[in-house]
Amino acid sequence: MEPVTVHRTAVSILYGHFVLRDAWCDAGDDGESYRDSQDQVAGASTYQVTVRAPSDPLRVGLELRIWSGEPDLDRGSWDGRRQLQVHCPTGELLVEQITAGAAAEITLPQGAGVYGVRVHRHGRDDAQMFLIDLWWQTPLPPDDDDEDFYGDLWS
């Protein structure tokens, strides 16, 4: 099986991490994905994945592959790997550099849904590389709408 789409970019590591998140819906993370990533390659909350770097190089390489189904494990030489899940109500993802904006904006070919995410990391210092595999798993749950997160504040 081949990936549907492959994105390659350089990502600035600021404060030891970068984020993969839904382009609009980031309700309620409150540091949950960051805490879940402690001593891990990555951590997740409902709408966000935090990817940790073991050091703060200026930039790292990122390859993000989108698959039609769950891919086999990548057999490359990885120092760490973690499989997670992220909800994407918009069908658009951002690779967000903390305080530096988006390194990439990605339209998911399968659209909105719950996605499997497998994050791989290799290297240290200025020679770090990340591989993220994404695949559509299921439709969003019926109540997966963060518009109610803020209650009547926005209406």
C-alpha positions as CSV (number, residue, x, y, z in Angstrom):
1,M,0.0,0.0,0.0
2,E,1.3,3.4,-0.9
3,P,0.4,6.7,0.9
4,V,-2.3,8.9,-0.7
5,T,-0.3,12.1,-0.1
6,V,3.2,12.9,1.3
7,H,4.1,16.3,2.8
8,R,7.7,17.2,3.6
9,T,8.7,20.3,5.5
10,A,11.1,21.8,8.0
11,V,9.7,22.6,11.4
12,S,11.1,25.0,14.0
13,I,11.3,23.5,17.4
14,L,10.5,26.1,20.0
15,Y,9.9,25.2,23.7
16,G,10.8,21.6,22.9
17,H,7.8,20.7,20.7
18,F,5.5,21.3,17.8
19,V,1.8,20.6,17.4
20,L,-0.4,18.8,14.9
21,R,-4.0,20.0,15.2
22,D,-7.3,20.6,13.6
23,A,-7.2,23.9,11.7
24,W,-10.0,25.4,13.6
25,C,-11.1,23.2,16.5
26,D,-8.7,23.3,19.4
27,A,-11.2,23.5,22.2
28,G,-10.4,22.3,25.6
29,D,-6.8,21.1,25.2
30,D,-5.5,23.1,28.2
31,G,-2.1,21.5,28.0
32,E,-3.5,17.9,28.0
33,S,-1.6,16.8,24.9
34,Y,1.6,18.3,26.2
35,R,1.2,16.5,29.5
36,D,0.4,13.3,27.7
37,S,3.7,13.7,25.7
38,Q,5.9,13.7,28.9
39,D,8.7,11.1,28.4
40,Q,7.1,10.1,25.1
41,V,7.5,10.8,21.4
42,A,4.1,12.5,21.3
43,G,0.9,12.9,23.3
44,A,-2.7,13.7,22.3
45,S,-5.9,15.3,23.4
46,T,-9.1,15.1,21.3
47,Y,-8.1,17.7,18.7
48,Q,-4.4,18.0,19.1
49,V,-1.1,16.0,19.0
50,T,2.0,17.4,20.7
51,V,5.3,16.1,19.3
52,R,8.3,16.3,21.5
53,A,11.9,16.9,20.5
54,P,14.6,15.6,22.9
55,S,16.5,18.9,22.3
56,D,15.8,22.3,20.8
57,P,17.5,22.3,17.4
58,L,16.6,25.3,15.2
59,R,14.8,23.1,12.6
60,V,13.9,19.4,12.2
61,G,12.7,17.5,9.2
62,L,9.1,16.3,9.0
63,E,7.6,13.8,6.6
64,L,3.8,13.5,7.0
65,R,2.1,10.7,5.1
66,I,-1.6,10.3,4.6
67,W,-2.9,6.8,4.0
68,S,-6.2,5.3,2.9
69,G,-6.1,2.8,5.8
70,E,-3.8,1.9,8.7
71,P,-0.3,1.4,7.3
72,D,2.2,-1.3,8.3
73,L,4.8,-0.1,10.9
74,D,7.6,1.8,9.3
75,R,10.7,-0.4,9.6
76,G,13.1,2.5,9.5
77,S,15.7,3.2,12.3
78,W,13.5,5.1,14.8
79,D,14.4,6.0,18.4
80,G,10.8,6.2,19.4
81,R,7.3,5.7,18.1
82,R,3.8,6.2,19.5
83,Q,0.4,5.6,18.1
84,L,-2.5,8.0,19.0
85,Q,-5.8,9.3,17.7
86,V,-7.0,12.8,16.8
87,H,-10.4,14.2,15.8
88,C,-10.5,16.5,12.8
89,P,-13.9,18.2,12.4
90,T,-12.7,20.4,9.5
91,G,-10.7,18.0,7.5
92,E,-7.8,20.5,7.7
93,L,-4.7,20.1,9.8
94,L,-2.0,22.5,10.8
95,V,1.6,21.6,11.7
96,E,2.0,24.4,14.2
97,Q,5.3,25.8,15.4
98,I,4.9,27.3,18.9
99,T,5.0,31.1,18.6
100,A,6.0,30.9,14.9
101,G,2.8,30.0,13.1
102,A,2.0,27.0,10.8
103,A,4.8,25.2,9.1
104,A,2.2,23.4,6.9
105,E,-1.5,23.4,6.3
106,I,-2.8,20.1,5.1
107,T,-6.2,19.2,3.6
108,L,-7.0,15.6,4.4
109,P,-8.4,13.8,1.3
110,Q,-10.9,11.8,3.3
111,G,-12.2,14.9,5.0
112,A,-13.5,15.2,8.6
113,G,-13.2,12.2,10.9
114,V,-11.3,10.5,13.6
115,Y,-7.7,9.7,12.4
116,G,-5.1,7.3,13.6
117,V,-1.7,9.0,14.1
118,R,1.6,7.2,14.4
119,V,4.6,9.5,15.3
120,H,8.2,8.3,14.8
121,R,11.3,10.2,15.9
122,H,15.0,9.7,15.1
123,G,18.1,11.5,16.0
124,R,19.3,14.1,18.5
125,D,20.4,17.7,18.5
126,D,20.5,19.2,15.0
127,A,20.0,15.9,13.2
128,Q,16.4,15.1,14.2
129,M,13.8,13.7,11.8
130,F,10.1,13.0,12.4
131,L,7.7,10.8,10.4
132,I,3.9,11.1,11.0
133,D,1.5,8.6,9.5
134,L,-2.2,9.6,9.4
135,W,-5.1,7.5,8.3
136,W,-8.9,7.9,8.5
137,Q,-10.5,5.6,11.1
138,T,-14.1,6.5,11.6
139,P,-16.6,9.3,11.2
140,L,-16.7,11.8,14.0
141,P,-19.0,11.0,17.0
142,P,-22.4,12.8,16.6
143,D,-21.6,15.1,19.6
144,D,-18.1,16.0,18.4
145,D,-18.7,19.7,17.9
146,D,-16.8,22.1,20.1
147,E,-19.3,24.9,19.5
148,D,-20.9,23.9,22.8
149,F,-17.5,24.1,24.6
150,Y,-17.9,27.8,25.3
151,G,-21.6,27.5,26.1
152,D,-23.5,30.7,25.5
153,L,-20.4,33.0,25.4
154,W,-20.4,33.0,21.6
155,S,-24.1,33.0,20.9
